[in-house]
Amino acid sequence: MNFDDFGIDTASLAGSLETRLDAARAAGFSQVMISAADIVGHMSGTAAGIRAVRESGLRVTGLEALRDFEGLAGQMHAYKIDVAKAMLEMCSDLGGRVLLVEASTSVHSDPSTDAIVRDLRKLAMLAIPMGIKIAFKGVSWSRTVKHFAAAGDLVFRTNCPNLGVAIDAFDVIAAGIPMDDLDAIDPQQMFLVQLSDFMSQEIHSPQEEAMIAKHFRVFPGEGAHSDALATLVKKLDAIGYYGDYSFDVYNDDYLQLPPSVVADRARRAADWLGETVLRRALPVPNMERLRQAAEG
């Protein structure tokens, strides 16, 4: 792991899209997770938003997020297919190769395995011609898939090479999911890892968890769960995950700060993870990846 493995999310920063991209680049980031709302909400239109990202020189970690997609029927299903096609096209136009899909919270979703597998397979097939991977993420307040282990099982059942899982550290830590459950997922099917911390020592209800997830996350090393985050990152490294890490930090307070200040906080989090956490685990970070590249 090195600094280039980390990206910041535009949703963590205030200001115009250009301002956010400039702040990420000035802090030293080479990649950024793009919120679709930041593109379509650009004051000069969607094309201008796409152009701003392409001209920034930043690699697109992925586009987020397609929600409430799986398990629908009839007109609602047809509507979500249209939304998915539009988001895939936007992802492709941005130069992104990953579309993040969050498990449905809709009361209209059929939570049966057959329905979810059917729809995930259809989505993956739509993405293949564009060269886009689908990173499917379970969320604890979802109606269909509540955690990464369940998402991994569905990905396995769907059996599409461009369908994998996204792992969100917040969900793992908040729900108390054992880190050893990661062993059940092929690291090649882990398409994205999202990192964040939070201040509360304990979460007492699903409603509180959803509120913290959407409004009060902090960067790794700033919250009450640094040890658990360090354990998670070391575990992912040990099982062979060599993909991207995105700081998935939604914080109302951060949106009242200059984007450069928030991006610098993200930079400190990346330095802590890359130079302190993993250096204790690996004398030479990224050695396995370098060895594989040399053999290839």
C-alpha positions, 0 to 999 in steps of 0.5 A, spaced: 500 500 500 502 507 498 499 513 498 496 512 491 492 507 493 487 512 497 482 517 494 477 522 497 470 522 496 467 529 493 461 528 498 466 530 504 468 536 501 464 543 500 464 548 494 464 547 487 466 541 484 472 544 481 474 547 488 473 540 491 477 537 485 483 542 486 483 541 494 484 533 493 489 534 488 493 540 492 493 535 498 496 530 494 491 525 492 491 522 485 484 519 485 477 521 487 470 518 488 465 522 485 458 523 487 453 523 481 450 529 484 456 533 484 456 532 476 449 533 475 448 538 479 454 542 476 452 549 475 454 549 468 451 542 466 452 535 466 457 535 461 461 541 464 461 537 470 464 531 467 469 535 463 472 538 470 473 531 472 477 529 466 481 535 466 483 535 473 488 529 472 485 525 478 483 518 477 476 516 478 476 511 484 468 510 482 461 513 481 456 513 487 451 511 488 446 507 485 441 505 490 434 501 491 435 497 485 434 490 486 428 486 488 423 491 484 418 489 479 414 492 474 414 499 472 419 500 478 424 495 475 423 498 469 425 505 472 431 503 475 434 499 469 433 506 466 437 510 472 442 504 472 443 505 464 444 513 465 449 512 471 453 507 467 454 511 461 456 517 466 461 513 469 464 511 463 464 518 460 468 520 467 473 515 465 471 511 471 471 503 472 467 502 478 459 503 479 458 503 487 451 500 488 448 500 495 443 494 497 436 496 497 432 500 503 426 500 499 419 497 502 418 495 495 424 490 494 423 483 494 428 480 499 429 473 496 435 471 494 433 469 487 430 476 485 436 479 488 441 475 484 437 476 477 437 483 478 444 484 480 446 479 474 442 484 469 446 490 472 452 486 471 451 484 464 449 492 462 456 494 465 460 489 461 460 492 454 463 499 458 468 495 461 465 497 468 465 493 475 459 493 479 461 494 487 455 491 491 455 494 498 450 491 504 448 496 509 445 495 515 439 498 514 437 495 508 431 491 506 435 486 502 443 485 504 445 488 511 453 486 511 459 484 506 458 477 508 451 477 505 453 481 499 459 476 498 454 470 498 450 473 492 456 475 488 458 468 488 451 466 486 451 471 481 457 468 478 459 475 473 466 476 473 465 484 473 460 483 479 464 484 486 463 487 493 464 494 496 466 493 504 465 499 508 469 499 514 463 503 518 458 498 517 463 493 519 465 496 525 458 499 527 455 492 526 461 488 530 462 484 524 468 479 526 474 481 521 475 473 520 468 473 516 473 477 510 476 470 509 470 468 506 470 473 500 475 472 494 480 478 495 479 478 487 472 480 488 473 486 493 472 492 488 472 497 493 474 498 500 471 505 504 474 507 510 471 512 515 471 512 523 466 515 528 466 518 535 461 514 538 463 508 543 457 504 542 451 505 537 444 503 540 439 503 534 439 502 527 436 509 526 442 512 530 447 508 526 444 510 519 444 518 522 451 517 524 453 514 517 450 519 513 452 525 517 457 524 523 463 520 520 470 522 521 477 520 517 481 514 520 485 516 526 480 521 528 474 517 531 474 512 537 475 506 533 482 507 530 484 500 533 479 496 529 480 500 523 487 498 523 485 491 524 481 491 518 486 494 514 491 489 516 486 484 515 485 486 508 492 486 506 494 479 509 488 476 505 491 479 499 487 485 497 491 490 493 485 495 490 483 502 492 481 505 499 476 511 499 475 515 504 467 515 505 466 520 510 460 524 510 460 529 516 455 535 516 461 539 520 466 538 514 461 541 509 462 548 513 470 548 513 474 550 507 475 544 502 483 544 503 482 543 511 478 537 510 482 534 504 488 535 509 485 531 514 484 526 509 491 526 507 493 525 515 489 519 515 492 516 509 499 517 512 497 514 518 494 508 515 500 507 510 506 509 514 504 507 521 499 502 521 501 497 515 509 499 516 508 495 523 505 489 519 509 489 513 517 492 513 516 494 506 509 496 504 506 493 497 512 488 496 507 483 494 504 487 489 511 489 486 513 481 486 507 480 482 509 485 477 516 483 476 513 476 475 508 478 470 
